[in-house]
Amino acid sequence: MIKELDKDFTSLNDYIQQLKPSKIFILVDENTHDKCLPVMLPHLELEAPFEVIEIEAGEEHKTIETATQLWEIFSEMEADRKSLLINLGGGVITDLGGFVASTYKRGFKFVNVPTTLLGMCDASIGGKTGIDHQYLKNIIGTFALPEGVFFYPDFLHTLKFEELRSGFAEMLKHGLIADQKHWNDLISIDSIAVEFIKPHIRRSMEIKNEVVMQDFKEQHVRKTLNFGHTIGHAVESLFMKKGQLIPHGEAVALGMICEAHLALLCGLIDVDDSSVIISKIKRLFPYIDISEFKNGAIMDLMFNDKKNQDGNIHFSLINGIGSCLFDQKVNAEQIILTLEFYKNLEKI
C-alpha cells in the first residue's frame, strides 16, 4: 500500500484506527525528530500508548549495536506482536526500523513514512530491511514488507540539495531499467529541485513496487533494481571503510556510469545510448575520485555482493533505455576496463 499523505495525515490515521495497535513506537533520528516529527505528530490521532525513539543520524549508526539498543527498548516498553512501529525518516531509519520490527518476537507490524527522496523512491518500498556490518552495506537483513508506505512530499523541503540529488539517482535508475518515458521526463527537468521532482515521485515509487510485486524474494526480475549498485556499493563500502562516507545516490550514479559502459562492452547497448546515459548522469552528479582504490580491492568487494552465486560476479545490465537484464556474468578484464574508463572520465 502506497499512499500520499495530505496535510492532515488522514490515510495514516485511518490505518492506525483500523489496526488498533496495543502500543505505538515512532522511530526517528536527530534530523527527523526536529524537522518532521513536529509536522506529523499534532495530526496523529493516537489512542494507544506511544513512545518516540530517537537515534543518531547517519549510515554509520545502521549497525547491530543500534539494533540491539532498539530491541532492549522494545523489551523495556513491553512491546508485543500487536505493537506498531512508525519509521519516520530516510533510508537508514526505514532499513533499520524494518529490521528490528521484523525480528523482535519474530516480527510485529511497521509502516514507513519516508522523509527523503531516497527513502520515498527506494528504501521504503520493497520489504528489504537491513543493517551494515564490517563495512558491508545491508549485509544482515530480512525480507519483510511494511504494512504501508505513507509519503508526504513536503518533507523534501527539509533536505539539503545533496540529499535531494542522492534520491534522484534512484529515480533515474528506475527509468533506465523499466520506463524510457520516466527517464526522458527526469532528464528534461530544469534542475534537481523539489518543485520539478514532485510530479514524478509517484511514478518512480510505482516502478519499484511493480518490480518487487513480481519477485519479492529477488529470484529473478527484482535483481534489475540492482543496476548501478554492484560497482556503486563496492565503492561506497571502500569509502565507508576509510571513514569517509559518500552519499548513496552519488555512489549509484558512479555505478550506473560504469555499468552503462560495461553494457556497451558486452554488446547490450550501442554507443549512442551509452553516451547519452553517461553524459546526462555526469552532468547531474559530481565526479568521485576513486584513483586511490586498486581495481582488485573494488572487485573483491563485488565478489562479496549478496546477489552473487557460484563465485561469479552477477550484474544487472541494461539492454536499452527502459529495459534491463539480470544475472549477467562479466569477465574480469571487462570490469577492469570499465573501472579504468571511469577513473579517466574526468579527463574527457
Rosetta blueprint (number, residue, H / E / L):
1 M L
2 I E
3 K E
4 E E
5 L L
6 D L
7 K L
8 D L
9 F L
10 T H
11 S H
12 L H
13 N H
14 D H
15 Y H
16 I H
17 Q H
18 Q H
19 L H
20 K L
21 P L
22 S L
23 K L
24 I E
25 F E
26 I E
27 L E
28 V E
29 D E
30 E H
31 N H
32 T H
33 H H
34 D H
35 K H
36 C L
37 L H
38 P H
39 V H
40 M H
41 L H
42 P H
43 H H
44 L L
45 E L
46 L L
47 E L
48 A L
49 P L
50 F E
51 E E
52 V E
53 I E
54 E E
55 I E
56 E L
57 A L
58 G L
59 E H
60 E H
61 H H
62 K L
63 T L
64 I H
65 E H
66 T H
67 A H
68 T H
69 Q H
70 L H
71 W H
72 E H
73 I H
74 F H
75 S H
76 E H
77 M L
78 E L
79 A L
80 D L
81 R L
82 K L
83 S L
84 L E
85 L E
86 I E
87 N E
88 L E
89 G E
90 G L
91 G H
92 V H
93 I H
94 T H
95 D H
96 L H
97 G H
98 G H
99 F H
100 V H
101 A H
102 S H
103 T H
104 Y H
105 K H
106 R H
107 G L
108 F L
109 K E
110 F E
111 V E
112 N E
113 V E
114 P E
115 T L
116 T L
117 L H
118 L H
119 G H
120 M H
121 C H
122 D H
123 A H
124 S L
125 I L
126 G L
127 G L
128 K E
129 T L
130 G L
131 I E
132 D E
133 H E
134 Q L
135 Y L
136 L E
137 K E
138 N E
139 I E
140 I E
141 G L
142 T L
143 F E
144 A L
145 L L
146 P L
147 E L
148 G L
149 V E
150 F E
151 F E
152 Y L
153 P H
154 D H
155 F H
156 L H
157 H H
158 T H
159 L L
160 K L
161 F H
162 E H
163 E H
164 L H
165 R H
166 S H
167 G H
168 F H
169 A H
170 E H
171 M H
172 L H
173 K H
174 H H
175 G H
176 L H
177 I H
178 A H
179 D L
180 Q H
181 K H
182 H H
183 W H
184 N H
185 D H
186 L H
187 I H
188 S L
189 I L
190 D L
191 S L
192 I L
193 A L
194 V H
195 E H
196 F H
197 I H
198 K H
199 P H
200 H H
201 I H
202 R H
203 R H
204 S H
205 M H
206 E H
207 I H
208 K H
209 N H
210 E H
211 V H
212 V H
213 M H
214 Q H
215 D L
216 F L
217 K L
218 E L
219 Q L
220 H L
221 V H
222 R H
223 K H
224 T H
225 L H
226 N H
227 F L
228 G L
229 H H
230 T H
231 I H
232 G H
233 H H
234 A H
235 V H
236 E H
237 S H
238 L H
239 F H
240 M H
241 K H
242 K L
243 G L
244 Q L
245 L L
246 I L
247 P L
248 H H
249 G H
250 E H
251 A H
252 V H
253 A H
254 L H
255 G H
256 M H
257 I H
258 C H
259 E H
260 A H
261 H H
262 L H
263 A H
264 L H
265 L H
266 C L
267 G L
268 L L
269 I L
270 D L
271 V H
272 D H
273 D H
274 S H
275 S H
276 V H
277 I H
278 I H
279 S H
280 K H
281 I H
282 K H
283 R H
284 L H
285 F L
286 P L
287 Y L
288 I L
289 D L
290 I L
291 S L
292 E L
293 F L
294 K L
295 N H
296 G H
297 A H
298 I H
299 M H
300 D H
301 L H
302 M H
303 F H
304 N L
305 D L
306 K L
307 K L
308 N L
309 Q E
310 D L
311 G L
312 N E
313 I L
314 H E
315 F E
316 S E
317 L E
318 I E
319 N E
320 G E
321 I L
322 G L
323 S E
324 C E
325 L E
326 F E
327 D E
328 Q E
329 K E
330 V L
331 N L
332 A H
333 E H
334 Q H
335 I H
336 I H
337 L H
338 T H
339 L H
340 E H
341 F H
342 Y H
343 K H
344 N L
345 L H
346 E H
347 K H
348 I L
